[in-house]
Amino acid sequence: MTHWDDSENVAVITGASSGIGRELALQAAERGASLVLVSRSAARLAEVADACRQRGGQAIAVPTDVGNPQQCQQMIKQAVKTFGGIDYLINNAGFTMFARFSELPSPELIERMTRVNYLGSVYCTYYALPYLRQRQGRVVAVISGAGRMRGPFSTGYGGSKHAMRGFFESLRVELKPDRVSVTTVYPGFIDTGIYDRIEGADGHPVPGMKEIVPAFAMMSVERCCRKIWTAARKRKRQSVPGLTCRLGIWGDFMFPGLTEFFCQRMLPKEPPRSQRPQALDTSA
Ligand SMILES: NC(=O)c1ccc[n+]([C@@H]2O[C@H](COP(=O)([O-])OP(=O)(O)OC[C@H]3O[C@@H](n4cnc5c(N)ncnc54)[C@H](OP(=O)(O)O)[C@@H]3O)[C@@H](O)[C@H]2O)c1
């Protein structure tokens, strides 16, 4: 295995307080990188920063809501002020949903998901770009297999991830002359806490989501993150961690009708709920 020395590299990682972002930070810390850890939770970020320092990296926690462009701008300023530049921007922060579109009490969940998953990565990239250009840096977009395929009860998530795909695939071409690479990542099912946080129509976590995923299809977060770092360091165009996801993307492209058939058969007829949303009163 090739070993990279990251001791001179600065990486901004969004969504670093848990799951994929946290593990990406820990793996980079082991190689001596300087890390800017970003998410909303100051307490959880501080814990990850401590763990990174113990593994040999430098780390600062910058609590930020990526759905807020001013906060993203401030976060990038703080990153550059602390470490002098940016080599990697990992756009990873995001959340997901499992709810029928027609049962949402309002379009608010879709707006919030678009703002965080899609616009959050656009804001961070916009403000980091001048610094990435200076160092011929690397942008990574952690998208999802859902950004290449379709599935029910996931309209807001699928929409935000397809938007990420369109944005970052275009940006890659635009940044070619600047030698800034853009790696799009389409993970399948990764064993993080995300399945306990999937939002239903009422905005509360939907129970039992992890059980829907067949065990053979689940990839460990450690393995997924090793693949992401390798792809980013090699400036790969894209990475699809997980054979099941690769097969799914290929199958969906080749036989779109068949994927829809399997989705209908494998997924529950109705999305499980934490609490049935109030039906709208249309009698008046
Ligand atoms: N796990 C999977 O199977 C899977 C598959 C495909 C794609 N992905 C994608 O991979 C990314 C990471 O997923 P994960 O599984 O690691 O999920 P996770 O454990 O739930 O982590 C999500 C991270 O995003 C942060 N976040 C959420 N909203 C934010 C906001 N408004 N501003 C800043 N940070 C925010 C969370 O921190 P705070 O709550 O502290 O803000 C947390 O650190 C997501 O974009 C997800 O869509 C995951």
The ligand as a Gaussian input file, in Angstrom:
#p B3LYP/6-31G(d) Opt

LIG

0 1
 N      -23.968000       6.306000       5.860000
 C      -24.388000       6.016000       4.637000
 O      -24.867000       4.898000       4.381000
 C      -24.264000       7.027000       3.529000
 C      -24.485000       6.578000       2.216000
 C      -24.380000       7.485000       1.179000
 C      -24.056000       8.805000       1.432000
 N      -23.849000       9.214000       2.716000
 C      -23.556000      10.638000       2.917000
 O      -22.380000      10.761000       3.675000
 C      -22.432000      11.948000       4.462000
 C      -22.114000      11.595000       5.910000
 O      -23.053000      10.632000       6.341000
 P      -22.879000       9.802000       7.698000
 O      -23.393000       8.453000       7.437000
 O      -21.514000       9.969000       8.231000
 O      -23.958000      10.563000       8.595000
 P      -23.905000      11.078000      10.118000
 O      -23.136000      10.153000      10.981000
 O      -25.317000      11.388000      10.472000
 O      -23.077000      12.437000       9.988000
 C      -23.628000      13.580000       9.408000
 C      -22.745000      14.761000       9.745000
 O      -23.282000      15.930000       9.119000
 C      -23.330000      16.972000      10.094000
 N      -24.378000      17.921000       9.769000
 C      -25.712000      17.700000       9.613000
 N      -26.351000      18.852000       9.354000
 C      -25.398000      19.828000       9.352000
 C      -25.436000      21.245000       9.162000
 N      -26.585000      21.902000       8.927000
 N      -24.266000      21.934000       9.224000
 C      -23.099000      21.292000       9.486000
 N      -23.013000      19.966000       9.675000
 C      -24.151000      19.246000       9.615000
 C      -23.587000      16.248000      11.421000
 O      -23.125000      17.000000      12.522000
 P      -24.007000      17.953000      13.479000
 O      -25.272000      17.231000      13.782000
 O      -23.105000      18.175000      14.642000
 O      -24.210000      19.216000      12.706000
 C      -22.683000      15.039000      11.243000
 O      -21.372000      15.362000      11.595000
 C      -23.834000      12.530000       4.273000
 O      -23.777000      13.578000       3.339000
 C      -24.623000      11.371000       3.722000
 O      -25.688000      11.788000       2.899000
 C      -23.951000       8.366000       3.766000

